[in-house]
Amino acid sequence: MRRYGFIDKVSDVSAEFPQFWLGSVSGTGGNVNFQDKLNERLREIEVLRNVLAWQQYVNRVVGDLLLLAGDDAFRMARTYYGSVRTAARNNLPEARQVFQLLNQFWQRPRRANEEPTEPELMIQELEVRS
């Protein structure tokens, strides 16, 4: 918050000089205690700032964990794919079908981070199984 310093300073100064609050200046007095309301808002800001800082930390940690888990899963999937590819080259039963099913992720050039769509996968699977 850019103006937090100003708000905090007003809270400090107004505690010493409460006569300059709007109700005091106009002479209406009223039931509104602006000093208390300002202090409540400052406490609320502090809580929200702490929550935001914690949330940013959690987001960073979760993002890092997601990258690590994704990388590990991709490495395992690539190991399986390599095994299937080798089996298909050695003409082992069913290996060719499985290889064709998985190979579509590597066949055609795609834009960055683009994978086959679910309908494309289902069509390919039907073709392989028939």
KESEDREN-481416 format. One record per residue: residue number from 1; residue in three letters; x, y, z of N, C-alpha, C, O in turn. Coordinates in nm, 3 decimals. Layout:
<rs>
+-----+--------+---------+---------+---------+---------+---------+---------+---------+---------+---------+---------+---------+---------+
: num : residu :     n_x :     n_y :     n_z :    ca_x :    ca_y :    ca_z :     c_x :     c_y :     c_z :     o_x :     o_y :     o_z :
+-----+--------+---------+---------+---------+---------+---------+---------+---------+---------+---------+---------+---------+---------+
: NUM :    ALA :       X :       Y :       Z :       X :       Y :       Z :       X :       Y :       Z :       X :       Y :       Z :
...
+-----+--------+---------+---------+---------+---------+---------+---------+---------+---------+---------+---------+---------+---------+
</rs>
This chain:
<rs>
+-----+--------+---------+---------+---------+---------+---------+---------+---------+---------+---------+---------+---------+---------+
: num : residu :     n_x :     n_y :     n_z :    ca_x :    ca_y :    ca_z :     c_x :     c_y :     c_z :     o_x :     o_y :     o_z :
+-----+--------+---------+---------+---------+---------+---------+---------+---------+---------+---------+---------+---------+---------+
:   1 :    MET :   0.084 :  -0.118 :   0.000 :   0.000 :   0.000 :   0.000 :   0.088 :   0.123 :   0.000 :   0.171 :   0.140 :   0.089 :
:   2 :    ARG :   0.070 :   0.207 :  -0.096 :   0.154 :   0.327 :  -0.109 :   0.131 :   0.427 :   0.003 :   0.225 :   0.494 :   0.046 :
:   3 :    ARG :   0.012 :   0.439 :   0.051 :  -0.021 :   0.547 :   0.146 :  -0.028 :   0.499 :   0.291 :  -0.079 :   0.570 :   0.378 :
:   4 :    TYR :   0.023 :   0.380 :   0.317 :   0.017 :   0.327 :   0.451 :   0.092 :   0.415 :   0.550 :   0.045 :   0.437 :   0.662 :
:   5 :    GLY :   0.207 :   0.465 :   0.512 :   0.285 :   0.552 :   0.601 :   0.207 :   0.674 :   0.644 :   0.210 :   0.714 :   0.760 :
:   6 :    PHE :   0.136 :   0.735 :   0.548 :   0.054 :   0.852 :   0.579 :  -0.057 :   0.816 :   0.677 :  -0.081 :   0.886 :   0.775 :
:   7 :    ILE :  -0.125 :   0.705 :   0.649 :  -0.236 :   0.662 :   0.736 :  -0.185 :   0.634 :   0.876 :  -0.246 :   0.675 :   0.974 :
:   8 :    ASP :  -0.073 :   0.564 :   0.887 :  -0.015 :   0.531 :   1.016 :   0.024 :   0.658 :   1.092 :   0.002 :   0.667 :   1.213 :
:   9 :    LYS :   0.083 :   0.755 :   1.022 :   0.124 :   0.880 :   1.086 :   0.002 :   0.958 :   1.135 :   0.004 :   1.014 :   1.245 :
:  10 :    VAL :  -0.105 :   0.962 :   1.053 :  -0.229 :   1.030 :   1.096 :  -0.283 :   0.964 :   1.221 :  -0.329 :   1.032 :   1.312 :
:  11 :    SER :  -0.278 :   0.831 :   1.226 :  -0.327 :   0.760 :   1.344 :  -0.248 :   0.802 :   1.468 :  -0.307 :   0.826 :   1.573 :
:  12 :    ASP :  -0.117 :   0.810 :   1.456 :  -0.033 :   0.850 :   1.569 :  -0.062 :   0.995 :   1.612 :  -0.083 :   1.023 :   1.730 :
:  13 :    VAL :  -0.062 :   1.085 :   1.514 :  -0.078 :   1.228 :   1.543 :  -0.218 :   1.257 :   1.597 :  -0.235 :   1.335 :   1.690 :
:  14 :    SER :  -0.318 :   1.193 :   1.535 :  -0.456 :   1.221 :   1.576 :  -0.485 :   1.169 :   1.716 :  -0.576 :   1.219 :   1.783 :
:  15 :    ALA :  -0.408 :   1.070 :   1.763 :  -0.426 :   1.024 :   1.901 :  -0.381 :   1.133 :   1.998 :  -0.438 :   1.148 :   2.106 :
:  16 :    GLU :  -0.279 :   1.210 :   1.958 :  -0.231 :   1.319 :   2.042 :  -0.318 :   1.444 :   2.028 :  -0.334 :   1.520 :   2.124 :
:  17 :    PHE :  -0.374 :   1.465 :   1.909 :  -0.453 :   1.585 :   1.882 :  -0.591 :   1.547 :   1.827 :  -0.621 :   1.576 :   1.711 :
:  18 :    PRO :  -0.675 :   1.484 :   1.907 :  -0.806 :   1.437 :   1.860 :  -0.904 :   1.550 :   1.827 :  -1.007 :   1.527 :   1.764 :
:  19 :    GLN :  -0.874 :   1.669 :   1.869 :  -0.966 :   1.781 :   1.847 :  -0.982 :   1.815 :   1.699 :  -1.073 :   1.889 :   1.663 :
:  20 :    PHE :  -0.895 :   1.764 :   1.613 :  -0.904 :   1.799 :   1.471 :  -0.986 :   1.698 :   1.390 :  -0.998 :   1.711 :   1.268 :
:  21 :    TRP :  -1.042 :   1.598 :   1.458 :  -1.134 :   1.509 :   1.385 :  -1.257 :   1.588 :   1.346 :  -1.295 :   1.682 :   1.415 :
:  22 :    LEU :  -1.319 :   1.550 :   1.237 :  -1.429 :   1.625 :   1.177 :  -1.540 :   1.658 :   1.276 :  -1.586 :   1.773 :   1.279 :
:  23 :    GLY :  -1.584 :   1.564 :   1.355 :  -1.690 :   1.591 :   1.452 :  -1.649 :   1.693 :   1.557 :  -1.731 :   1.773 :   1.601 :
:  24 :    SER :  -1.523 :   1.689 :   1.596 :  -1.472 :   1.783 :   1.696 :  -1.461 :   1.923 :   1.638 :  -1.493 :   2.021 :   1.706 :
:  25 :    VAL :  -1.416 :   1.934 :   1.513 :  -1.397 :   2.064 :   1.450 :  -1.531 :   2.132 :   1.427 :  -1.546 :   2.252 :   1.452 :
:  26 :    SER :  -1.630 :   2.055 :   1.378 :  -1.759 :   2.117 :   1.347 :  -1.843 :   2.138 :   1.473 :  -1.943 :   2.209 :   1.470 :
:  27 :    GLY :  -1.802 :   2.076 :   1.582 :  -1.875 :   2.093 :   1.706 :  -1.993 :   1.999 :   1.721 :  -2.065 :   2.007 :   1.820 :
:  28 :    THR :  -2.014 :   1.908 :   1.622 :  -2.129 :   1.818 :   1.630 :  -2.104 :   1.704 :   1.725 :  -2.198 :   1.647 :   1.781 :
:  29 :    GLY :  -1.979 :   1.670 :   1.744 :  -1.947 :   1.561 :   1.838 :  -1.989 :   1.427 :   1.781 :  -1.906 :   1.352 :   1.730 :
:  30 :    GLY :  -2.116 :   1.395 :   1.790 :  -2.171 :   1.272 :   1.734 :  -2.120 :   1.149 :   1.806 :  -2.038 :   1.157 :   1.898 :
:  31 :    ASN :  -2.169 :   1.034 :   1.762 :  -2.131 :   0.907 :   1.823 :  -2.014 :   0.840 :   1.752 :  -1.967 :   0.734 :   1.796 :
:  32 :    VAL :  -1.967 :   0.898 :   1.645 :  -1.860 :   0.836 :   1.567 :  -1.726 :   0.870 :   1.628 :  -1.691 :   0.987 :   1.643 :
:  33 :    ASN :  -1.652 :   0.768 :   1.665 :  -1.517 :   0.787 :   1.714 :  -1.422 :   0.753 :   1.599 :  -1.388 :   0.637 :   1.578 :
:  34 :    PHE :  -1.379 :   0.856 :   1.527 :  -1.295 :   0.837 :   1.410 :  -1.160 :   0.775 :   1.445 :  -1.105 :   0.698 :   1.367 :
:  35 :    GLN :  -1.107 :   0.808 :   1.560 :  -0.978 :   0.753 :   1.601 :  -0.988 :   0.601 :   1.613 :  -0.901 :   0.529 :   1.564 :
:  36 :    ASP :  -1.093 :   0.553 :   1.678 :  -1.110 :   0.408 :   1.692 :  -1.132 :   0.341 :   1.556 :  -1.078 :   0.234 :   1.529 :
:  37 :    LYS :  -1.212 :   0.406 :   1.471 :  -1.237 :   0.350 :   1.338 :  -1.108 :   0.343 :   1.256 :  -1.084 :   0.244 :   1.186 :
:  38 :    LEU :  -1.025 :   0.445 :   1.264 :  -0.898 :   0.446 :   1.191 :  -0.807 :   0.335 :   1.244 :  -0.743 :   0.264 :   1.166 :
:  39 :    ASN :  -0.801 :   0.319 :   1.374 :  -0.719 :   0.214 :   1.433 :  -0.769 :   0.074 :   1.392 :  -0.689 :  -0.017 :   1.369 :
:  40 :    GLU :  -0.901 :   0.058 :   1.384 :  -0.957 :  -0.070 :   1.337 :  -0.914 :  -0.097 :   1.193 :  -0.875 :  -0.209 :   1.158 :
:  41 :    ARG :  -0.921 :   0.006 :   1.112 :  -0.880 :  -0.010 :   0.971 :  -0.731 :  -0.044 :   0.961 :  -0.692 :  -0.127 :   0.879 :
:  42 :    LEU :  -0.649 :   0.018 :   1.043 :  -0.506 :  -0.013 :   1.042 :  -0.480 :  -0.159 :   1.081 :  -0.397 :  -0.226 :   1.021 :
:  43 :    ARG :  -0.552 :  -0.207 :   1.182 :  -0.539 :  -0.348 :   1.221 :  -0.585 :  -0.440 :   1.108 :  -0.522 :  -0.543 :   1.080 :
:  44 :    GLU :  -0.693 :  -0.402 :   1.044 :  -0.744 :  -0.480 :   0.931 :  -0.641 :  -0.483 :   0.817 :  -0.618 :  -0.588 :   0.757 :
:  45 :    ILE :  -0.581 :  -0.369 :   0.789 :  -0.478 :  -0.362 :   0.684 :  -0.361 :  -0.453 :   0.719 :  -0.310 :  -0.525 :   0.633 :
:  46 :    GLU :  -0.318 :  -0.451 :   0.843 :  -0.206 :  -0.535 :   0.885 :  -0.239 :  -0.683 :   0.868 :  -0.156 :  -0.760 :   0.818 :
:  47 :    VAL :  -0.358 :  -0.722 :   0.908 :  -0.399 :  -0.862 :   0.893 :  -0.401 :  -0.900 :   0.744 :  -0.350 :  -1.005 :   0.705 :
:  48 :    LEU :  -0.461 :  -0.814 :   0.662 :  -0.470 :  -0.842 :   0.519 :  -0.332 :  -0.846 :   0.453 :  -0.307 :  -0.930 :   0.366 :
:  49 :    ARG :  -0.244 :  -0.757 :   0.494 :  -0.108 :  -0.758 :   0.438 :  -0.036 :  -0.888 :   0.476 :   0.036 :  -0.945 :   0.394 :
:  50 :    ASN :  -0.055 :  -0.933 :   0.600 :   0.007 :  -1.059 :   0.643 :  -0.051 :  -1.178 :   0.566 :   0.022 :  -1.268 :   0.525 :
:  51 :    VAL :  -0.182 :  -1.177 :   0.548 :  -0.246 :  -1.284 :   0.471 :  -0.194 :  -1.284 :   0.327 :  -0.165 :  -1.389 :   0.272 :
:  52 :    LEU :  -0.183 :  -1.166 :   0.268 :  -0.134 :  -1.155 :   0.131 :   0.011 :  -1.205 :   0.121 :   0.044 :  -1.277 :   0.027 :
:  53 :    ALA :   0.094 :  -1.168 :   0.216 :   0.234 :  -1.214 :   0.215 :   0.239 :  -1.366 :   0.228 :   0.316 :  -1.432 :   0.158 :
:  54 :    TRP :   0.157 :  -1.421 :   0.317 :   0.153 :  -1.567 :   0.335 :   0.101 :  -1.635 :   0.208 :   0.154 :  -1.738 :   0.166 :
:  55 :    GLN :  -0.001 :  -1.577 :   0.148 :  -0.058 :  -1.634 :   0.025 :   0.045 :  -1.632 :  -0.088 :   0.056 :  -1.729 :  -0.163 :
:  56 :    GLN :   0.119 :  -1.525 :  -0.101 :   0.222 :  -1.518 :  -0.204 :   0.329 :  -1.623 :  -0.181 :   0.378 :  -1.686 :  -0.275 :
:  57 :    TYR :   0.366 :  -1.644 :  -0.055 :   0.463 :  -1.746 :  -0.021 :   0.409 :  -1.885 :  -0.057 :   0.479 :  -1.966 :  -0.119 :
:  58 :    VAL :   0.285 :  -1.911 :  -0.018 :   0.223 :  -2.041 :  -0.047 :   0.214 :  -2.062 :  -0.199 :   0.242 :  -2.171 :  -0.247 :
:  59 :    ASN :   0.175 :  -1.959 :  -0.273 :   0.167 :  -1.971 :  -0.419 :   0.303 :  -2.005 :  -0.479 :   0.312 :  -2.088 :  -0.570 :
:  60 :    ARG :   0.408 :  -1.942 :  -0.429 :   0.542 :  -1.969 :  -0.480 :   0.583 :  -2.113 :  -0.449 :   0.638 :  -2.182 :  -0.535 :
:  61 :    VAL :   0.556 :  -2.157 :  -0.326 :   0.592 :  -2.294 :  -0.287 :   0.511 :  -2.396 :  -0.369 :   0.566 :  -2.494 :  -0.418 :
:  62 :    VAL :   0.381 :  -2.372 :  -0.383 :   0.297 :  -2.464 :  -0.460 :   0.342 :  -2.467 :  -0.606 :   0.346 :  -2.574 :  -0.667 :
:  63 :    GLY :   0.375 :  -2.352 :  -0.662 :   0.425 :  -2.347 :  -0.799 :   0.553 :  -2.427 :  -0.815 :   0.570 :  -2.500 :  -0.912 :
:  64 :    ASP :   0.644 :  -2.413 :  -0.719 :   0.769 :  -2.489 :  -0.723 :   0.743 :  -2.639 :  -0.712 :   0.802 :  -2.719 :  -0.785 :
:  65 :    LEU :   0.653 :  -2.677 :  -0.620 :   0.620 :  -2.819 :  -0.604 :   0.553 :  -2.875 :  -0.729 :   0.578 :  -2.989 :  -0.767 :
:  66 :    LEU :   0.469 :  -2.794 :  -0.792 :   0.404 :  -2.837 :  -0.915 :   0.507 :  -2.862 :  -1.025 :   0.498 :  -2.960 :  -1.098 :
:  67 :    LEU :   0.605 :  -2.772 :  -1.036 :   0.712 :  -2.792 :  -1.134 :   0.791 :  -2.919 :  -1.106 :   0.821 :  -2.996 :  -1.197 :
:  68 :    LEU :   0.825 :  -2.942 :  -0.980 :   0.903 :  -3.061 :  -0.944 :   0.824 :  -3.189 :  -0.970 :   0.876 :  -3.284 :  -1.028 :
:  69 :    ALA :   0.697 :  -3.191 :  -0.927 :   0.614 :  -3.310 :  -0.948 :   0.591 :  -3.333 :  -1.097 :   0.597 :  -3.447 :  -1.143 :
:  70 :    GLY :   0.565 :  -3.227 :  -1.172 :   0.545 :  -3.240 :  -1.315 :   0.668 :  -3.292 :  -1.386 :   0.658 :  -3.376 :  -1.475 :
:  71 :    ASP :   0.784 :  -3.241 :  -1.347 :   0.909 :  -3.286 :  -1.407 :   0.933 :  -3.433 :  -1.377 :   0.973 :  -3.509 :  -1.465 :
:  72 :    ASP :   0.910 :  -3.474 :  -1.253 :   0.930 :  -3.613 :  -1.214 :   0.833 :  -3.704 :  -1.290 :   0.873 :  -3.810 :  -1.339 :
:  73 :    ALA :   0.707 :  -3.664 :  -1.298 :   0.607 :  -3.743 :  -1.371 :   0.643 :  -3.753 :  -1.519 :   0.627 :  -3.858 :  -1.580 :
:  74 :    PHE :   0.691 :  -3.642 :  -1.577 :   0.728 :  -3.643 :  -1.718 :   0.845 :  -3.737 :  -1.742 :   0.847 :  -3.810 :  -1.841 :
:  75 :    ARG :   0.943 :  -3.737 :  -1.653 :   1.057 :  -3.827 :  -1.666 :   1.012 :  -3.974 :  -1.660 :   1.060 :  -4.058 :  -1.736 :
:  76 :    MET :   0.920 :  -4.004 :  -1.568 :   0.869 :  -4.142 :  -1.559 :   0.793 :  -4.180 :  -1.686 :   0.808 :  -4.291 :  -1.737 :
:  77 :    ALA :   0.712 :  -4.087 :  -1.735 :   0.635 :  -4.113 :  -1.857 :   0.729 :  -4.134 :  -1.976 :   0.706 :  -4.222 :  -2.058 :
:  78 :    ARG :   0.836 :  -4.054 :  -1.984 :   0.933 :  -4.070 :  -2.093 :   1.006 :  -4.204 :  -2.081 :   1.039 :  -4.264 :  -2.183 :
:  79 :    THR :   1.031 :  -4.252 :  -1.962 :   1.094 :  -4.383 :  -1.942 :   1.003 :  -4.493 :  -1.996 :   1.047 :  -4.583 :  -2.067 :
:  80 :    TYR :   0.874 :  -4.483 :  -1.962 :   0.777 :  -4.581 :  -2.012 :   0.770 :  -4.574 :  -2.165 :   0.771 :  -4.677 :  -2.232 :
:  81 :    TYR :   0.763 :  -4.455 :  -2.218 :   0.757 :  -4.435 :  -2.363 :   0.880 :  -4.496 :  -2.431 :   0.868 :  -4.560 :  -2.536 :
:  82 :    GLY :   0.996 :  -4.476 :  -2.375 :   1.119 :  -4.534 :  -2.431 :   1.114 :  -4.686 :  -2.431 :   1.160 :  -4.750 :  -2.525 :
:  83 :    SER :   1.060 :  -4.742 :  -2.324 :   1.047 :  -4.887 :  -2.315 :   0.950 :  -4.940 :  -2.420 :   0.976 :  -5.042 :  -2.484 :
:  84 :    VAL :   0.839 :  -4.871 :  -2.439 :   0.740 :  -4.910 :  -2.540 :   0.801 :  -4.896 :  -2.679 :   0.781 :  -4.984 :  -2.763 :
:  85 :    ARG :   0.875 :  -4.789 :  -2.705 :   0.937 :  -4.768 :  -2.835 :   1.034 :  -4.882 :  -2.866 :   1.037 :  -4.934 :  -2.978 :
:  86 :    THR :   1.114 :  -4.918 :  -2.768 :   1.209 :  -5.029 :  -2.787 :   1.135 :  -5.160 :  -2.814 :   1.173 :  -5.237 :  -2.902 :
:  87 :    ALA :   1.029 :  -5.184 :  -2.738 :   0.949 :  -5.305 :  -2.758 :   0.884 :  -5.306 :  -2.896 :   0.877 :  -5.411 :  -2.960 :
:  88 :    ALA :   0.838 :  -5.192 :  -2.943 :   0.775 :  -5.183 :  -3.075 :   0.878 :  -5.210 :  -3.184 :   0.847 :  -5.276 :  -3.283 :
:  89 :    ARG :   0.999 :  -5.161 :  -3.167 :   1.106 :  -5.186 :  -3.265 :   1.144 :  -5.335 :  -3.269 :   1.189 :  -5.386 :  -3.371 :
:  90 :    ASN :   1.124 :  -5.402 :  -3.155 :   1.153 :  -5.545 :  -3.148 :   1.031 :  -5.630 :  -3.180 :   1.032 :  -5.752 :  -3.162 :
:  91 :    ASN :   0.925 :  -5.566 :  -3.229 :   0.801 :  -5.634 :  -3.272 :   0.736 :  -5.718 :  -3.163 :   0.684 :  -5.826 :  -3.192 :
:  92 :    LEU :   0.738 :  -5.672 :  -3.041 :   0.668 :  -5.741 :  -2.933 :   0.518 :  -5.718 :  -2.947 :   0.475 :  -5.610 :  -2.987 :
:  93 :    PRO :   0.437 :  -5.820 :  -2.914 :   0.291 :  -5.806 :  -2.928 :   0.237 :  -5.684 :  -2.851 :   0.282 :  -5.655 :  -2.739 :
:  94 :    GLU :   0.146 :  -5.616 :  -2.909 :   0.076 :  -5.499 :  -2.856 :   0.165 :  -5.375 :  -2.841 :   0.112 :  -5.265 :  -2.822 :
:  95 :    ALA :   0.294 :  -5.388 :  -2.849 :   0.383 :  -5.275 :  -2.829 :   0.364 :  -5.171 :  -2.939 :   0.368 :  -5.051 :  -2.913 :
:  96 :    ARG :   0.342 :  -5.218 :  -3.062 :   0.325 :  -5.125 :  -3.173 :   0.202 :  -5.039 :  -3.152 :   0.205 :  -4.919 :  -3.178 :
:  97 :    GLN :   0.092 :  -5.099 :  -3.106 :  -0.032 :  -5.023 :  -3.082 :  -0.012 :  -4.919 :  -2.973 :  -0.053 :  -4.803 :  -2.987 :
:  98 :    VAL :   0.052 :  -4.961 :  -2.865 :   0.075 :  -4.868 :  -2.754 :   0.168 :  -4.757 :  -2.801 :   0.148 :  -4.640 :  -2.768 :
:  99 :    PHE :   0.272 :  -4.793 :  -2.878 :   0.365 :  -4.693 :  -2.928 :   0.293 :  -4.592 :  -3.018 :   0.316 :  -4.472 :  -3.006 :
: 100 :    GLN :   0.206 :  -4.639 :  -3.107 :   0.131 :  -4.548 :  -3.194 :   0.042 :  -4.453 :  -3.113 :   0.028 :  -4.335 :  -3.145 :
: 101 :    LEU :  -0.016 :  -4.507 :  -3.009 :  -0.101 :  -4.426 :  -2.922 :  -0.022 :  -4.314 :  -2.855 :  -0.068 :  -4.200 :  -2.847 :
: 102 :    LEU :   0.097 :  -4.347 :  -2.807 :   0.178 :  -4.248 :  -2.735 :   0.259 :  -4.159 :  -2.830 :   0.288 :  -4.045 :  -2.796 :
: 103 :    ASN :   0.293 :  -4.210 :  -2.945 :   0.379 :  -4.138 :  -3.037 :   0.313 :  -4.012 :  -3.094 :   0.382 :  -3.921 :  -3.141 :
: 104 :    GLN :   0.181 :  -4.006 :  -3.089 :   0.113 :  -3.888 :  -3.145 :   0.149 :  -3.760 :  -3.070 :   0.129 :  -3.650 :  -3.122 :
: 105 :    PHE :   0.200 :  -3.773 :  -2.950 :   0.244 :  -3.655 :  -2.876 :   0.374 :  -3.599 :  -2.934 :   0.410 :  -3.485 :  -2.905 :
: 106 :    TRP :   0.444 :  -3.678 :  -3.015 :   0.574 :  -3.639 :  -3.068 :   0.577 :  -3.633 :  -3.221 :   0.678 :  -3.595 :  -3.279 :
: 107 :    GLN :   0.466 :  -3.670 :  -3.287 :   0.463 :  -3.681 :  -3.433 :   0.472 :  -3.549 :  -3.505 :   0.569 :  -3.523 :  -3.577 :
: 108 :    ARG :   0.374 :  -3.466 :  -3.487 :   0.365 :  -3.345 :  -3.569 :   0.412 :  -3.224 :  -3.488 :   0.398 :  -3.220 :  -3.366 :
: 109 :    PRO :   0.468 :  -3.128 :  -3.557 :   0.509 :  -3.007 :  -3.484 :   0.388 :  -2.933 :  -3.430 :   0.289 :  -2.912 :  -3.501 :
: 110 :    ARG :   0.396 :  -2.894 :  -3.308 :   0.288 :  -2.821 :  -3.242 :   0.346 :  -2.693 :  -3.185 :   0.467 :  -2.678 :  -3.165 :
: 111 :    ARG :   0.256 :  -2.602 :  -3.159 :   0.299 :  -2.480 :  -3.091 :   0.343 :  -2.514 :  -2.950 :   0.311 :  -2.621 :  -2.898 :
: 112 :    ALA :   0.414 :  -2.423 :  -2.888 :   0.466 :  -2.447 :  -2.753 :   0.354 :  -2.488 :  -2.659 :   0.248 :  -2.427 :  -2.656 :
: 113 :    ASN :   0.380 :  -2.593 :  -2.581 :   0.289 :  -2.643 :  -2.476 :   0.157 :  -2.696 :  -2.531 :   0.061 :  -2.710 :  -2.455 :
: 114 :    GLU :   0.150 :  -2.726 :  -2.659 :   0.025 :  -2.777 :  -2.714 :   0.034 :  -2.929 :  -2.724 :   0.133 :  -2.982 :  -2.774 :
: 115 :    GLU :  -0.067 :  -2.997 :  -2.677 :  -0.075 :  -3.142 :  -2.684 :  -0.199 :  -3.180 :  -2.763 :  -0.286 :  -3.096 :  -2.786 :
: 116 :    PRO :  -0.209 :  -3.306 :  -2.805 :  -0.331 :  -3.348 :  -2.875 :  -0.454 :  -3.325 :  -2.788 :  -0.448 :  -3.336 :  -2.665 :
: 117 :    THR :  -0.563 :  -3.294 :  -2.853 :  -0.687 :  -3.274 :  -2.779 :  -0.747 :  -3.409 :  -2.742 :  -0.706 :  -3.512 :  -2.796 :
: 118 :    GLU :  -0.843 :  -3.409 :  -2.652 :  -0.907 :  -3.534 :  -2.610 :  -0.975 :  -3.604 :  -2.727 :  -0.963 :  -3.726 :  -2.740 :
: 119 :    PRO :  -1.049 :  -3.532 :  -2.815 :  -1.109 :  -3.600 :  -2.932 :  -1.003 :  -3.662 :  -3.023 :  -1.023 :  -3.771 :  -3.076 :
: 120 :    GLU :  -0.890 :  -3.593 :  -3.042 :  -0.782 :  -3.649 :  -3.124 :  -0.730 :  -3.778 :  -3.063 :  -0.703 :  -3.875 :  -3.135 :
: 121 :    LEU :  -0.716 :  -3.781 :  -2.933 :  -0.668 :  -3.902 :  -2.866 :  -0.767 :  -4.016 :  -2.879 :  -0.727 :  -4.131 :  -2.901 :
: 122 :    MET :  -0.896 :  -3.986 :  -2.866 :  -0.998 :  -4.092 :  -2.876 :  -1.003 :  -4.149 :  -3.018 :  -1.016 :  -4.270 :  -3.035 :
: 123 :    ILE :  -0.993 :  -4.062 :  -3.119 :  -0.993 :  -4.110 :  -3.257 :  -0.872 :  -4.198 :  -3.283 :  -0.884 :  -4.304 :  -3.344 :
: 124 :    GLN :  -0.756 :  -4.153 :  -3.237 :  -0.633 :  -4.229 :  -3.254 :  -0.644 :  -4.363 :  -3.185 :  -0.602 :  -4.465 :  -3.241 :
: 125 :    GLU :  -0.698 :  -4.366 :  -3.066 :  -0.712 :  -4.492 :  -2.991 :  -0.804 :  -4.588 :  -3.063 :  -0.776 :  -4.707 :  -3.069 :
: 126 :    LEU :  -0.915 :  -4.537 :  -3.118 :  -1.007 :  -4.623 :  -3.194 :  -0.940 :  -4.680 :  -3.318 :  -0.958 :  -4.797 :  -3.351 :
: 127 :    GLU :  -0.861 :  -4.596 :  -3.387 :  -0.791 :  -4.642 :  -3.506 :  -0.688 :  -4.749 :  -3.473 :  -0.673 :  -4.847 :  -3.546 :
: 128 :    VAL :  -0.619 :  -4.731 :  -3.362 :  -0.515 :  -4.827 :  -3.322 :  -0.578 :  -4.959 :  -3.283 :  -0.526 :  -5.065 :  -3.317 :
: 129 :    ARG :  -0.689 :  -4.954 :  -3.213 :  -0.753 :  -5.077 :  -3.163 :  -0.828 :  -5.153 :  -3.271 :  -0.855 :  -5.272 :  -3.255 :
: 130 :    SER :  -0.862 :  -5.086 :  -3.381 :  -0.938 :  -5.156 :  -3.485 :  -0.852 :  -5.228 :  -3.584 :  -0.903 :  -5.291 :  -3.677 :
+-----+--------+---------+---------+---------+---------+---------+---------+---------+---------+---------+---------+---------+---------+
</rs>
